Amino acid sequence: MNWKLINRVRRAFRVSILKTAYVNFNMLPFKQAIKCPILVTRNVHLFDLSGGIVIQGAVRFAMVRFGFFAEDTAYWGTHVSVLKVRGRLIFQGECHFGGGIIIRIEPQATLTIGDNVRISNAAKLICYKSITIGNDCRIAWETQMIDTTFHFVRERESQKIYPRDGEIRIGNHNWIGNRTSIMKGAVLPDFCIIASGSLCNKAYDVPQDSMLGGVPAKLLKTGIYRVLDREEKEILDAHPEYTKI
């Protein structure tokens, strides 16, 4: 059987025409919306779209997809995504989301996502101030990025108040393992690998091509990086003993 064709047909039937049309024509300029750059599945709950979506650069059909990525790790029909965009959501290129994604952007906040980004199932992006994700990033399932503590914290004696919100900046070509927490103040350089289950909560003064891991995360290794898409074919051609997943 031609499973590639079968899965393409399945994906086509997942699309909600009404939700897709609403998101595109309500959130984008007409010249962009008519190209239908954003696809939305039936399992996406449009909680609040009072903010704005911006697409920077060339606009292409289906360049942003909600509910189509990592479908072989969780059945799409069991995961409901929630879009609450009260601030600004900026796409700088292609981005594919899995199922069960939570995107919450509060007023005055900005979530910026670079080109060629993949965000897997059940990830949470909660933005009260600013979250920036660089180009060519891979973010595994159940990862959460939260740039706020939601509540203020005060010292009892001095009455000092700690800031509630803080920026998050993820460099280009990062690979963030599943169930990782990226919290306010986290800054990751380019070409970083974050081990599964880690906690990143500060600006990391490490060179690019580094691996971080742990709770809280610390430097584990330098001089390594996630193989880029264009390099993977070269590796498989040179090493046929490897099996592509």
C-alpha positions in Angstrom: 0.0 0.0 0.0 1.1 3.6 -0.7 1.2 4.8 2.9 2.7 8.1 2.0 -0.4 8.9 -0.1 -2.8 7.5 2.5 -1.3 9.8 5.2 -1.5 12.8 2.9 -5.2 12.1 2.4 -5.6 11.7 6.2 -4.0 15.0 6.9 -6.2 16.8 4.3 -9.3 15.6 6.2 -7.9 16.9 9.5 -8.1 20.5 8.3 -10.8 22.7 9.6 -11.8 24.8 6.7 -13.7 27.3 8.9 -10.9 27.7 11.5 -8.3 27.9 8.8 -10.2 30.6 7.0 -10.9 32.5 10.2 -7.3 32.5 11.4 -5.9 33.6 8.0 -8.4 36.3 7.1 -8.9 37.6 10.7 -5.3 37.7 11.6 -3.4 38.5 8.4 -3.5 41.1 5.7 -5.7 40.0 2.8 -2.8 39.6 0.3 -1.2 37.2 2.7 -4.4 35.5 3.9 -5.5 34.6 0.3 -2.4 32.3 0.1 -3.6 30.4 3.1 -0.2 30.2 4.9 -1.7 28.9 8.1 -3.4 25.5 8.3 -5.5 24.6 11.4 -6.8 21.2 12.3 -10.2 20.5 13.8 -8.5 19.8 17.2 -7.3 23.4 17.6 -9.4 25.4 20.1 -9.3 29.2 19.2 -9.5 30.5 22.8 -8.7 34.1 22.1 -7.3 35.8 19.0 -7.6 39.4 20.0 -3.9 40.0 19.3 -2.0 39.7 16.0 -0.1 37.3 13.9 2.7 38.6 11.7 4.4 36.6 8.9 7.8 38.1 8.0 9.4 37.3 4.6 7.9 35.2 1.8 4.4 33.9 2.3 3.7 30.3 1.1 0.7 28.0 1.3 0.7 25.9 4.5 4.0 27.2 5.8 2.5 27.3 9.4 0.7 24.1 10.4 -1.1 23.3 13.7 -1.6 19.6 14.4 0.5 17.9 11.7 3.9 17.3 13.2 5.1 14.2 15.2 1.9 12.4 14.4 3.6 9.0 14.8 4.3 9.7 18.5 0.8 10.6 19.6 -2.5 10.3 17.8 -3.6 13.7 16.7 -7.3 13.2 17.6 -6.5 12.8 21.3 -4.7 16.1 21.7 -6.5 19.4 21.7 -4.4 22.5 21.0 -5.2 25.9 22.5 -4.4 29.2 20.8 -4.6 32.3 23.0 -3.0 35.1 21.2 -3.6 38.4 22.9 -0.2 39.8 22.1 1.9 39.3 19.0 2.9 36.0 17.3 5.6 36.5 14.7 6.6 33.8 12.2 9.8 34.3 10.3 9.3 31.3 8.1 8.1 27.7 8.1 6.9 26.3 11.4 5.1 23.0 12.0 3.4 22.2 15.3 2.2 18.8 16.7 -1.0 18.2 18.6 -1.9 19.4 22.0 0.1 22.6 21.7 -0.7 25.4 24.2 0.2 28.9 22.9 -0.6 31.6 25.3 0.6 35.2 24.5 -0.5 37.9 26.9 -1.1 41.6 25.9 2.2 43.5 25.3 4.1 40.2 24.9 5.7 38.9 21.7 6.5 35.3 20.7 8.9 35.1 17.7 9.5 31.9 15.9 12.2 31.5 13.2 12.3 29.6 10.0 12.3 25.8 9.7 11.1 25.1 13.2 9.4 22.0 14.5 7.5 21.9 17.8 6.3 18.5 18.9 3.2 17.3 20.7 2.0 18.7 24.0 4.5 21.5 24.1 3.6 24.7 26.0 4.6 28.2 25.0 3.5 30.7 27.6 4.6 34.3 26.9 4.1 37.3 29.2 7.0 39.3 27.9 9.2 37.9 25.1 10.1 34.5 23.8 12.4 34.2 20.7 13.1 30.8 19.0 15.8 30.9 16.3 15.9 29.2 12.9 16.1 25.5 12.4 15.2 24.5 15.9 13.7 21.2 17.0 11.6 21.2 20.2 10.6 17.8 21.4 7.3 16.7 23.0 6.1 18.0 26.4 8.7 20.8 26.4 7.5 24.0 28.1 8.8 27.5 27.6 7.5 29.9 30.2 8.9 33.4 30.6 7.0 34.2 33.8 6.5 33.0 37.3 2.8 34.1 37.0 3.0 35.6 40.5 5.3 38.2 42.1 7.6 37.0 44.9 8.4 39.3 47.8 11.0 39.0 50.7 9.2 39.2 54.0 11.7 41.5 55.8 13.1 43.8 53.1 9.9 43.8 51.1 12.0 43.4 48.0 9.9 42.3 45.0 11.4 40.0 42.4 10.6 40.5 38.7 7.7 38.3 37.6 8.6 38.2 33.9 11.9 37.7 31.9 12.8 37.2 28.3 13.7 33.8 26.8 16.0 33.6 23.8 16.7 30.3 22.0 19.5 30.5 19.4 19.5 29.0 15.9 19.9 25.3 15.3 19.0 24.3 18.9 17.7 20.8 19.7 15.6 20.7 22.9 14.9 17.3 24.3 11.5 16.1 25.5 10.1 17.3 28.9 12.6 20.1 29.1 11.6 23.3 30.9 12.9 26.6 29.5 12.1 29.3 32.1 12.3 33.1 32.3 15.8 34.5 31.8 17.0 31.5 29.8 19.4 32.4 26.9 20.8 29.6 24.8 23.5 30.1 22.1 23.4 28.6 18.6 23.8 24.9 18.0 23.0 23.8 21.5 21.6 20.4 22.5 19.5 20.3 25.6 19.2 16.9 27.2 15.7 15.5 28.0 14.1 16.5 31.3 16.4 19.5 31.8 15.7 22.9 33.4 17.2 26.0 31.8 16.7 29.1 33.8 19.5 31.5 33.1 21.7 33.0 30.4 24.3 30.3 29.6 27.8 31.5 28.9 28.9 28.5 26.9 30.2 28.2 23.3 28.0 27.1 20.5 28.1 23.4 19.7 27.5 22.6 23.4 25.3 20.1 25.2 23.5 21.2 28.4 21.6 19.0 30.8 20.4 18.5 34.3 18.2 20.3 36.9 19.3 23.0 36.7 21.1 22.5 33.4 24.9 22.7 33.2 27.5 22.2 30.5 28.0 18.5 29.7 30.0 18.5 26.5 31.3 20.9 23.8 32.1 20.4 20.1 28.9 18.6 19.1 25.7 19.6 17.4 22.5 18.2 15.9 23.0 17.1 12.4 21.2 19.5 10.1 18.6 18.4 7.6 20.8 18.9 4.6 23.6 16.8 6.2 21.4 13.9 7.1 21.2 12.6 3.5 25.0 12.8 3.1 25.4 10.7 6.3 22.9 8.1 5.2 24.4 7.8 1.7 27.9 7.4 3.2 26.8 5.0 5.9 24.0 2.7 4.6 24.2 0.7 7.8 22.4 3.5 9.6 18.6 3.4 9.4 16.7 6.6 9.1 13.9 7.0 11.5 
